[in-house]
Amino acid sequence: MLTFNKEEVMDIRDGKKRRKVSGGGGGGIGVGLRGCRRSVAAKMKREVGKVLRSRTLEDNNHTAPMEAEEEDDDCFSISFVRNERLEPPVVVAPRYSLLREVGRGSYGVVYEAIARKTGARVAVKRLQCDAPENVELALAEFWALTSLENRHQNVVQLEECVLQRKGMAQKMSHGNMRSKQYLRLVETSLKGERILGCPEEPCYLWFVMEFCEGGDLNQYILSRRPDPHTNRSFMRQLTSAVAFLHKNNIVHRDLKPDNILISQASGSPVLKVADFGLSKVCAGMNSKNMEDTPTGGAGGKGSNQNNIVNINKFWLSSACGSDFYMAPEVWEGHYTAKADIFALGIIIWAMLERITFIDAETKRELLGTYIRQGSEIVPVGEALLENPKMVLHIPQKARSSMSEGVKKLLKDMLAVNPQDRPDAFQLEVRMDQVTCAA
């Protein structure tokens, strides 16, 4: 993924930065562009979120350090011939064997792994907590996933999180004020300065998550022929996942096909919303004032029970996400959970019509909707910010089989005014209606 600096953000907001059309793509409209950048405080690349099939673990609230193991036995050991991209293993409890690297970014690496006791496949994401911005992203994901009291089949499941330092491993639990290491991580994020160890003694967070063998939504959709039944199923699954997250006061803030994974363990494809590094847990925040700090995710479990409707009244200020899926108000830095509804509208529109672009750096064909302005293309949210009266032409393709109900719903999801968009719970009801009628 590409990042962009503060000057680039200003250029984009002023409508001065554009992306040139440069040739065709495979299954849809192919466009070459710099795209898929994120605006985060860290200004860092994020790793591809590859998370895989679930497994059963013991109590995740255990806080006592695990016993240090002998020299050659490690918690996340490498059980195959190492290549140059794999760093030396760490020396902690021997619970998982790393099989292969499946994703890498500037602040983390994701491995496919196997649990030694059960033989179950899992994904292990390793995040090095060597800088405040890394810690902030890691804690955002940890807070979001551990704040969920219940599971949802369309949200990736975190099985456990392990904090490792100096050859010792400790299970992380949500809001564990007895753990000095946990408190130091929070302090690092808040103070914005490195306080954990030194380069010779790095601190890592290891996330053990579901194994999704079907890749991401881009890969799945673009490698198969169009299937209306699959499209309807995915639309319902996506809206169900976002409704579940919003019910639990979590705003994802980076919904896009890269962050939607596919599990085929049951035989039928099941979507899993993943990668919560930019998410915000709104429980405990002041809905009357904008508040978007690292501590915003520290609300305890069960704190969301009385705030189901009010998540759309929590104002956020960090302009973050990937530009093709960002709502107009996100570009301005004043938005609510309705921004997730806009992103979902972009994803579904692109999925139904197979609208794609070619990422200039990775050369990958990605699902994403945009507006053409002459020889240039502009993210829909940015175009609407510049011209709020612009009418979106849904569908784009003359031969589209999109139903009138879906067209109307997409237009409502992509309304320039967030107040005109359905919330996640209204959307879930309407999506069931239009997909059943199709």
JOKA-V503392 format. One record per residue. N is the residue number from 1. RES is the residue in one small letter. PSI is psi in degrees with one decimal (* if undefined). NEAR is the number of other C-alpha atoms within 12 Angstrom. Layout:
<<N/RES/PSI/NEAR> <N/RES/PSI/NEAR>>
This chain:
<<1/m/150.0/32> <2/l/147.4/28> <3/t/166.3/29> <4/f/146.6/28> <5/n/178.9/19> <6/k/-38.9/18> <7/e/-39.9/15> <8/e/-38.3/21> <9/v/-43.7/30> <10/m/-40.2/18> <11/d/-42.0/16> <12/i/-44.1/30> <13/r/-32.1/30> <14/d/0.0/17> <15/g/19.4/24> <16/k/-19.7/18> <17/k/125.6/24> <18/r/168.0/29> <19/r/127.1/30> <20/k/139.5/24> <21/v/133.5/27> <22/s/63.8/19> <23/g/172.1/18> <24/g/164.7/17> <25/g/175.6/24> <26/g/-85.0/21> <27/g/2.5/28> <28/g/-150.3/30> <29/i/116.3/30> <30/g/127.9/29> <31/v/132.0/36> <32/g/130.3/29> <33/l/169.7/36> <34/r/-32.8/31> <35/g/177.3/41> <36/c/43.4/39> <37/r/162.7/33> <38/r/145.2/38> <39/s/104.4/37> <40/v/158.6/32> <41/a/-33.9/30> <42/a/-22.5/28> <43/k/47.8/29> <44/m/158.8/28> <45/k/148.7/30> <46/r/141.6/39> <47/e/156.5/34> <48/v/128.1/33> <49/g/95.8/49> <50/k/108.3/47> <51/v/145.5/48> <52/l/-170.3/44> <53/r/145.9/39> <54/s/161.1/35> <55/r/165.7/26> <56/t/134.4/21> <57/l/163.2/23> <58/e/-177.5/11> <59/d/124.2/14> <60/n/-2.7/22> <61/n/3.0/22> <62/h/129.7/21> <63/t/-8.0/25> <64/a/141.8/21> <65/p/143.2/25> <66/m/158.6/24> <67/e/141.8/20> <68/a/143.1/22> <69/e/171.6/22> <70/e/167.2/15> <71/e/-44.5/15> <72/d/5.4/19> <73/d/121.1/22> <74/d/156.3/29> <75/c/-44.7/37> <76/f/68.9/43> <77/s/158.1/34> <78/i/121.2/31> <79/s/26.3/28> <80/f/173.9/15> <81/v/122.9/13> <82/r/145.1/16> <83/n/179.0/13> <84/e/-21.3/8> <85/r/-10.7/16> <86/l/124.7/25> <87/e/165.9/17> <88/p/146.4/17> <89/p/159.9/26> <90/v/163.3/37> <91/v/88.6/28> <92/v/-172.6/32> <93/a/135.5/31> <94/p/90.3/30> <95/r/-25.7/33> <96/y/147.4/34> <97/s/126.7/33> <98/l/124.8/38> <99/l/-45.1/27> <100/r/156.3/29> <101/e/131.9/32> <102/v/-6.8/30> <103/g/148.2/29> <104/r/139.5/24> <105/g/-174.9/25> <106/s/-11.4/26> <107/y/9.1/33> <108/g/163.9/36> <109/v/141.9/33> <110/v/132.6/40> <111/y/147.9/42> <112/e/134.8/38> <113/a/172.2/42> <114/i/135.5/33> <115/a/124.6/33> <116/r/-36.4/23> <117/k/-42.7/15> <118/t/-20.6/16> <119/g/5.9/18> <120/a/143.6/24> <121/r/137.3/32> <122/v/169.3/43> <123/a/136.5/44> <124/v/116.3/48> <125/k/122.6/47> <126/r/121.9/44> <127/l/122.4/40> <128/q/120.3/36> <129/c/66.5/39> <130/d/1.4/32> <131/a/151.7/34> <132/p/-38.8/30> <133/e/-35.7/34> <134/n/-44.2/40> <135/v/-40.8/43> <136/e/-43.1/46> <137/l/-41.4/44> <138/a/-43.2/45> <139/l/-34.2/49> <140/a/-44.0/38> <141/e/-41.9/42> <142/f/-46.9/47> <143/w/-43.9/44> <144/a/-50.5/44> <145/l/-32.9/45> <146/t/-10.8/37> <147/s/-11.2/37> <148/l/119.2/34> <149/e/-29.8/23> <150/n/158.9/19> <151/r/156.9/21> <152/h/135.6/26> <153/q/-16.9/28> <154/n/14.5/33> <155/v/130.1/41> <156/v/140.7/43> <157/q/124.0/42> <158/l/120.7/44> <159/e/-41.4/37> <160/e/159.5/35> <161/c/131.1/38> <162/v/129.5/43> <163/l/124.6/44> <164/q/129.7/39> <165/r/137.4/32> <166/k/38.8/23> <167/g/5.3/29> <168/m/143.4/29> <169/a/141.0/33> <170/q/127.9/35> <171/k/135.5/36> <172/m/140.4/40> <173/s/154.3/34> <174/h/124.4/35> <175/g/34.0/27> <176/n/96.8/27> <177/m/-4.9/18> <178/r/-13.0/18> <179/s/115.2/22> <180/k/-36.6/19> <181/q/-42.0/34> <182/y/-46.0/36> <183/l/-34.1/26> <184/r/-36.1/28> <185/l/-46.5/44> <186/v/-41.7/40> <187/e/-39.3/24> <188/t/-45.4/30> <189/s/-41.2/33> <190/l/-43.5/23> <191/k/-22.0/21> <192/g/27.6/23> <193/e/151.4/21> <194/r/125.8/25> <195/i/-4.3/25> <196/l/106.4/32> <197/g/-152.6/22> <198/c/170.6/15> <199/p/-29.8/16> <200/e/-18.4/10> <201/e/71.2/19> <202/p/153.8/24> <203/c/135.1/36> <204/y/146.3/44> <205/l/129.6/41> <206/w/120.9/39> <207/f/122.8/47> <208/v/119.6/47> <209/m/178.8/43> <210/e/152.7/47> <211/f/114.0/41> <212/c/100.0/41> <213/e/-8.0/30> <214/g/7.2/29> <215/g/-160.5/33> <216/d/177.9/36> <217/l/-35.9/43> <218/n/-54.5/34> <219/q/-43.0/26> <220/y/-49.6/33> <221/i/-45.6/38> <222/l/-8.7/31> <223/s/5.0/20> <224/r/159.6/17> <225/r/150.7/18> <226/p/135.6/20> <227/d/105.1/19> <228/p/-37.3/22> <229/h/-45.0/17> <230/t/-42.3/24> <231/n/-46.4/34> <232/r/-41.3/28> <233/s/-44.8/26> <234/f/-37.3/36> <235/m/-43.7/40> <236/r/-40.8/31> <237/q/-42.0/33> <238/l/-44.9/44> <239/t/-34.0/41> <240/s/-41.2/34> <241/a/-45.7/37> <242/v/-37.9/44> <243/a/-40.6/38> <244/f/-45.1/32> <245/l/-44.9/45> <246/h/-34.6/43> <247/k/-30.9/35> <248/n/18.4/41> <249/n/30.9/46> <250/i/122.7/50> <251/v/121.9/47> <252/h/-48.4/47> <253/r/-0.4/47> <254/d/44.7/46> <255/l/126.4/47> <256/k/162.9/45> <257/p/-33.1/45> <258/d/-30.5/38> <259/n/15.1/43> <260/i/112.0/44> <261/l/163.2/42> <262/i/123.8/41> <263/s/134.4/34> <264/q/20.8/22> <265/a/-31.6/19> <266/s/-2.9/15> <267/g/-39.1/10> <268/s/147.1/14> <269/p/130.2/28> <270/v/124.4/38> <271/l/146.0/48> <272/k/113.8/47> <273/v/128.9/46> <274/a/-176.9/49> <275/d/84.9/42> <276/f/24.7/44> <277/g/-22.0/46> <278/l/7.8/45> <279/s/163.8/43> <280/k/125.0/47> <281/v/115.7/49> <282/c/-8.4/45> <283/a/132.4/40> <284/g/-5.2/28> <285/m/159.5/31> <286/n/112.3/20> <287/s/-14.4/24> <288/k/-20.3/15> <289/n/150.4/15> <290/m/131.2/20> <291/e/118.7/27> <292/d/66.8/36> <293/t/166.2/29> <294/p/-24.8/38> <295/t/-8.5/30> <296/g/-16.8/34> <297/g/7.1/44> <298/a/11.7/38> <299/g/140.6/30> <300/g/166.6/29> <301/k/143.7/25> <302/g/-3.7/21> <303/s/-3.0/23> <304/n/3.4/29> <305/q/-30.2/21> <306/n/12.6/14> <307/n/26.7/24> <308/i/-49.5/26> <309/v/-32.6/24> <310/n/-4.3/28> <311/i/-28.3/39> <312/n/3.6/33> <313/k/0.1/29> <314/f/120.8/34> <315/w/130.7/32> <316/l/155.9/39> <317/s/-14.9/26> <318/s/118.8/30> <319/a/88.1/36> <320/c/161.1/45> <321/g/-164.7/45> <322/s/131.2/43> <323/d/-30.6/46> <324/f/-20.2/45> <325/y/3.2/45> <326/m/132.8/51> <327/a/158.1/45> <328/p/-42.2/39> <329/e/-22.6/39> <330/v/-37.7/40> <331/w/-29.2/37> <332/e/-12.8/26> <333/g/36.1/27> <334/h/96.1/25> <335/y/170.9/37> <336/t/-165.5/46> <337/a/-16.5/49> <338/k/-17.4/47> <339/a/-33.4/52> <340/d/-34.2/47> <341/i/-41.3/52> <342/f/-48.0/51> <343/a/-40.0/46> <344/l/-37.0/52> <345/g/-41.4/46> <346/i/-44.3/45> <347/i/-48.5/44> <348/i/-42.2/46> <349/w/-49.1/41> <350/a/-38.3/40> <351/m/-44.9/40> <352/l/-39.4/41> <353/e/1.1/33> <354/r/50.9/39> <355/i/124.0/36> <356/t/166.6/40> <357/f/165.7/42> <358/i/120.8/32> <359/d/127.1/29> <360/a/-32.3/25> <361/e/-48.4/18> <362/t/-14.6/17> <363/k/15.9/19> <364/r/146.1/27> <365/e/124.6/35> <366/l/144.1/43> <367/l/130.5/44> <368/g/136.3/48> <369/t/147.1/46> <370/y/174.9/40> <371/i/131.8/35> <372/r/132.2/22> <373/q/89.8/16> <374/g/-123.3/11> <375/s/6.5/16> <376/e/158.5/21> <377/i/148.1/34> <378/v/138.0/38> <379/p/144.5/38> <380/v/-44.7/41> <381/g/-40.8/43> <382/e/-41.6/38> <383/a/-40.3/38> <384/l/-32.1/31> <385/l/-40.6/28> <386/e/-34.3/23> <387/n/83.6/17> <388/p/-20.4/20> <389/k/1.1/12> <390/m/137.2/18> <391/v/125.3/18> <392/l/131.4/28> <393/h/95.5/20> <394/i/121.6/34> <395/p/167.8/30> <396/q/-35.1/24> <397/k/135.2/17> <398/a/-33.5/10> <399/r/13.4/11> <400/s/141.2/22> <401/s/16.7/20> <402/m/130.5/29> <403/s/161.1/22> <404/e/-36.4/17> <405/g/-41.8/22> <406/v/-41.2/33> <407/k/-48.9/28> <408/k/-41.0/25> <409/l/-43.3/37> <410/l/-41.6/37> <411/k/-38.3/31> <412/d/-40.0/31> <413/m/-29.9/40> <414/l/18.5/46> <415/a/138.7/34> <416/v/-33.8/34> <417/n/117.6/26> <418/p/-29.6/31> <419/q/-22.7/21> <420/d/-4.9/19> <421/r/148.1/32> <422/p/150.1/33> <423/d/176.5/40> <424/a/-30.8/41> <425/f/-39.3/27> <426/q/-39.7/24> <427/l/-41.4/37> <428/e/-42.0/29> <429/v/-47.1/20> <430/r/-36.5/27> <431/m/-40.7/38> <432/d/-40.3/25> <433/q/-47.7/19> <434/v/-31.7/24> <435/t/-32.8/29> <436/c/-32.0/18> <437/a/-21.1/14> <438/a/*/19>>
